[in-house]
Amino acid sequence: MKWYGFLLIFLASFVFCNFMYTVRLDFTSQNALVQQKFPLPDTVRLQLLDRPEGTFLSAKTMPQQPLILFFFASWCRPCLMEIPTIAKLSKRNDVPFIGIAVRDKIDDLRTLLKKAGDPFQMVGLDPDMEWSKQMNADKLPVAYILNSDREVVAKIKGLMTEEFYFNTILPFLSELKNEKPL
């Protein structure tokens, strides 16, 4: 095999690996609740989907109660798998679900939410990935649990399943609701 054969194999491998990373075909099956504490980005405001012009989502406009913040997109295949579960769980009204749409087209986003039965109390638009970068939400879908002080207290890794929600997330949220403020 000549040198250009090796080059061709290298380039094909490089393109395939980048495709796998970009599209995220790993479909993480291991769900995990990773406790970590950090504040929301306080310098960035996101326009809200289908809300009046000048209405923004920011650290200051988040509800002051425990909630789950979901980063998703209509072009993300794992997100499309997760949205029906989130829609079903949102009907329980345990905590508010707030969405952050990452690099999404408005029409595609509206179509997805209409089809899935919009599970979110509000959806912030993050076309330039400002929040995503600051919160290290580099792979979609990803979710964060916030406490009543609007601080991130845990990161949810893996696809949301009903079993994981009831066995892990709901008990964690109950503990958050029962915490006494300092």
BELMO-V534543 format. One record per residue. RES is the residue in one letter. OMEGA is omega in whole degrees, -180 to 180 (* if undefined). D_CENTER is the distance of its C-alpha to the mean C-alpha in Angstrom with 2 decimals. Layout:
res;omega;d_center
RES;OMEGA;D_CENTER
RES;OMEGA;D_CENTER
This chain:
res;omega;d_center
M;180;46.42
K;-177;46.59
W;-179;44.21
Y;173;42.40
G;176;41.52
F;178;39.67
L;179;38.00
L;178;36.92
I;178;35.48
F;-179;33.65
L;179;32.17
A;178;31.15
S;-180;29.45
F;180;27.71
V;-180;26.40
F;-180;25.28
C;178;23.42
N;176;21.60
F;180;20.76
M;180;19.34
Y;-177;17.14
T;-175;16.00
V;-180;15.40
R;179;14.16
L;-179;16.60
D;179;16.50
F;-177;14.39
T;-180;14.15
S;179;16.06
Q;176;16.25
N;179;13.97
A;174;14.14
L;-176;13.61
V;-180;14.37
Q;177;15.93
Q;-177;15.85
K;175;16.75
F;-178;16.18
P;172;16.18
L;175;13.74
P;-176;14.95
D;-179;18.02
T;-175;19.43
V;175;16.81
R;180;16.71
L;175;14.57
Q;179;16.46
L;178;15.44
L;175;15.61
D;174;18.99
R;-179;20.13
P;178;23.34
E;-180;23.63
G;176;23.26
T;-173;20.68
F;171;17.84
L;178;14.77
S;178;15.52
A;-177;15.83
K;-177;19.09
T;176;18.06
M;175;15.44
P;180;17.21
Q;178;19.21
Q;177;18.23
P;-180;15.82
L;176;12.48
I;-179;8.94
L;-177;6.26
F;171;3.09
F;-175;2.00
F;176;4.65
A;-180;8.40
S;180;11.70
W;-176;13.13
C;-177;10.83
R;177;12.99
P;178;10.93
C;180;8.46
L;177;11.87
M;-174;12.96
E;-173;10.28
I;179;10.50
P;178;14.11
T;179;13.54
I;179;11.04
A;179;13.75
K;-179;16.43
L;-179;15.10
S;180;14.54
K;179;18.27
R;-179;19.23
N;176;18.37
D;177;17.87
V;175;15.45
P;172;13.74
F;178;10.28
I;-177;9.00
G;171;6.78
I;-180;6.42
A;-174;7.96
V;177;8.58
R;-175;12.28
D;174;12.86
K;-175;16.26
I;-178;16.86
D;178;19.04
D;180;16.79
L;178;13.95
R;179;16.64
T;179;18.01
L;-177;14.89
L;178;14.35
K;-179;18.12
K;-175;18.41
A;-175;15.76
G;-173;16.97
D;-178;14.40
P;-170;12.70
F;175;11.46
Q;175;13.99
M;-180;13.04
V;175;10.89
G;180;11.09
L;-178;11.96
D;-175;11.25
P;-179;13.84
D;178;15.05
M;-180;11.90
E;178;13.50
W;-178;10.73
S;-180;8.76
K;-178;12.17
Q;-179;13.13
M;179;10.33
N;177;10.70
A;-172;7.27
D;177;9.68
K;-180;8.69
L;-8;6.21
P;174;4.74
V;-179;3.73
A;179;4.16
Y;174;7.22
I;179;10.41
L;176;12.63
N;-177;16.37
S;175;18.82
D;179;19.57
R;176;16.15
E;174;15.60
V;179;12.81
V;179;14.63
A;175;12.48
K;179;9.64
I;178;8.82
K;180;9.63
G;-180;10.41
L;178;10.06
M;174;10.33
T;179;14.04
E;-179;16.42
E;180;18.48
F;179;15.88
Y;-177;14.83
F;-176;18.55
N;-174;19.83
T;-172;17.48
I;-178;14.89
L;175;17.43
P;178;20.16
F;178;18.03
L;178;17.20
S;177;20.93
E;179;21.93
L;-179;19.86
K;-178;21.54
N;179;24.89
E;176;24.72
K;178;27.44
P;-180;26.77
L;*;28.80
